[in-house]
Structures are given as structure tokens and as C-alpha cells.
């Protein structure tokens, strides 16, 4: 019996222990807390109140509106760009893909800030149009939220669908053409069913991210509240008391997110069509107005999606007088960061780096376990890692407050609680990149090493690890990008000494200090860009690995 507890058995036990401590107990605390009132009495009144009060009904409906609105926008823009770039010869297609990646790695709230600079109450574009007698409404409200979501999340659809379209067997489309189908009919009857799993997977990511996003509705909503903003508002109002309604909304957010994950999996498994990659489709050279239209579409989408990056960089160098922009350019905003906000940058780098080191070590070992030990236990483990992947950050923050505010392990107000929240949310990235890399390596290499006298752990360390180091580092870099840009959970968990760059940017935008916010956003984007560049160098520029 004791011999069965080898290294990988201990890894399995340890992994379930990590999930129990950092995921199941906090989420269980949220679930449990939602069944108690402010006096500590067990009750289901919180859920009755949630579904009865117009305020919460409206927030629930608004969440679905922005979720499906962001989904529709991402599907439209992402599908157009994917189809044009995968099927037509587009000059500078690599540059357009880079613009999509910039949109993907920039935090959503920076997008909201940039559109406020352009189309807000005192926006540059609105002021310029006013000079010509043209008045347009500001970007605030549900319309602005949907624009930001569509332009922020379309890369999910683009990267997944473009890869799927590139692998569709051209012979199927040629056969359909020989049977008299028009190009539009071929698209919907042949190409669309072949890429449907990729389309639903990209759409699911856009939907989940739209539902979970806190910063954009908070900055642009102006009274248009969603579940994430309501949860934060109630949490802020209930600090020091029972967070019953905040945790109730968190449970509803978890339920909504998991429902759509299960729905996507169900849909993607129905009517699945398989092709081979022997006869890949050739790109067509369009002519005339069709060529101009295709180029305009992809460049317009790409530049609009990357607009937050462009605006942040430009405005970070604008001359300022306090929070007011002046004519000309200067380094005043960067000087303020250097002399007054250096600790914020240091916090973000320290917390993110600490979390990523833990993610790389644990994620690599768990990725090997999932890829090499295929059984019911590892299948359940792989499914459990989907929970933090789809769980809204605001929910993780509230869950950690509920779980670690009292009891044997008190972490609230410390840097550890932020690092651990980042660790559990981003761990699935490295688990999946490691397991994907391992599935391309034959287990016979390890088996040969074991037959020569190595223990299973020595075989893994000396044979397998060197082969998957690029995938490990790439997964770590991608985890770093998402970790350093984390806002919603950090906004709940931080105290004055543990404030991070995304939280400070958010507070600067609320205070109207757009110059300093732009400079700090630029620093954040540069750090993210360096990490993505390193990941690309190691993965051979595989954009889909970002997902």
C-alpha cells in the first residue's frame, strides 16, 4: 500500500490541497455567507431579496446585456478580421495581428479611460467636432461599454477562428463550388460548421470577460450598474459587517459564468465536423473595391482596438499643470511616478513576480500530472482548474475577504492575500501550456530513462523538463501579463501599503489625473509587451497560445 504513494500521488494530493485551501474554501465561504443575514442568522432572504428588488433585477439584466452585447461585437469584429486575413492577401497582416494582440494584453479599464479622453464630456474629438458645429453625445452609458468590450475582446474570436479557418480542407469548399454553391452559401454551409467549435470558444471567452469586467462599467456606466459593480458597491458599504448581499451577488456571478461554460461545451460537442490539413485553403488576391474594402475593414478594426495603447502613450508625454493638460510635451507625468509613486510600480512587479514563480513551479508539475497520468482523478482536476479561469476577479476578492478575514489564517491587509489570489486565478495558464507541450513529447523517453535506473522524478527532471522549458517560460510570461494587469480582485484586497498599478490607475482616472494615469498605463503596457515578446520568441510566434 505504501508503495502506491509515489511522487505523482503526492503531487495529486498536494494539488487538491491547494485547490481546497485557495479555491474551494474561499468560494465555499462566499456560498455560506450568502445564506446568513447581517445578524448572523441562517436564511435564504438574501436570494429572495436579490430576485425581488428592482435594483438587483436591473443589475442582473444589465449584466446579460453587456455580456451578450460584448459577445455580439466580438463575434462580428473578430469573424470579419479572421475571415479577411485567413482567406485574402492583406498587406501588413502581421502588423494587424500585432494590433489585435496589443488590444488583448491591455487592461479593459485602460480602454475605457482612452475612450473617455477622446469622447468623454471634455473629450478631444467631441471638442474638435464642436468647433465645426457638430454636437455628439458623450460615450458614457451602455453604448460606450459595448464599444469598449467589442474592441477589447474581439481578439479572442479573431485568434481562434483565424487558426481554424486556416486549417479547413480546401477540397470541401472546391467540391461545394462544383455543386453550384455561391461563396456566401459555401461560407455558411461548409466553413462555418468546421470552425464552429473555435467560434464558440472565442465567443465564450468574450462573454465571460464581459460579464466579469468591473473597471469598464464602473468608469463608463454612469449609473448603468452590473453585477460586478453592485458586488463591489455592497462590499464597500458592508466592510466590517456581514457581506451577505455582496456574497449573494458573487454566487450569482459564479453561477452565470459556469452556466455559459457548460452551454458552450455542450454546443461545441454537437454537430462537430472534422477535416484534415493536407489541402489548406490558399489566400485570394482581391482586386478593385473589394481589395480596398477588405484592407479598410481589418485596419479599421485593428487600429480602433489598439487605440487605448496609442492614446495612453501619446498622453503620457503631454505637458500638464496639475491634472490639466497643457500645450506641448514633457516628462512631468513620469517624474510624478518616479518621485511619488515608485512604491506602486514596485508592488506590482513584486506581487506579480512572486505569483508567477509559484505559478511556474506548481503549474509545471500539475501540467505534467494532467498530461501523463490520464484517469478520472486528473480529469476532475483538469475540470477544477476551469473554475478560477472563468471566475470574475471581484468574486475572488470578496471570497478571499470572507475566508481569510477571521479564523486560523488571517491574511487580509497583507501582500500575501493579493499574491495568492493572483496565483490561483492564473495557475490554469501554465497548467494548460505545460500539458499541451507534453502531449507533443512521447512518454517513451521517460520510460527509457526509468529502465536505465532513474526514478520517475529523476526521469521527469532530467529528460522532460529540458524539453518543455520554452513552454514553461512562455506560460509564465503570459501569466505575468494577466497578473500585472489584475484590477478587480486587487481593488477589493489592497490596503494603502499594498496598492498596485492597475488600482492606482483606476483611482487616478476617478480623480481626473489623466496624465499620470496615462504614464502609468504606458509603463504597464511596456511591461506586458516585453513579456508577450519573450513568450512569442519561445513559442515561435504562436498567437493562439495567448488564449
Secondary structure, 3 states (H helix, E strand, C coil): CHHHCCHHHHHHHHHHHHHHHHHHHHHHHHHHHCCECCCCCECCHHHHHHHHCHHHHHHHHHHHHHHHHHHHHHHHHHHHHHHHHHHECCCCHHHHHHHHHHHHHCCHHHHHHHHHHHHCCCCHHHHHHHHCCCCCCCCCCHHHHHHHHHHHHHHHHHHHHHHHHHCCEHHHHHHHHHCCCCHHHHHHHHHHHHHHHHHHHHHHHHHHHHHHCCHHHHHHCCCCCCHHHHHHHHHHHCCCCCCHHHHHHHHHHHHHHHHHHHHHHHHHCCCCCCCCCCCECCCECCCHHHHHHHHHHHHHHHHHHCHHHHHHHHHHCEEEECCEEEEEECCHHHHHHHHHCHHHHHHHHHHHHHHHHHHHHHHHHHHHHHHHCCCHHHHHHHHHHHHHHHCCHHHHHHHHHHHHCCCCCCCCCCHHHHHHHHHHHHHHHHHHHHHHHHCCCCCHHHHHHHHCCCCHHHHHHHHHHHHHHHHHHHHHHHHHHHHHCCCHHHHHHCCHHHCCHHHHHHHHHHHCCHHHHHHHHHHHHHHHHHHHHHHHHHHCCCHHHHC
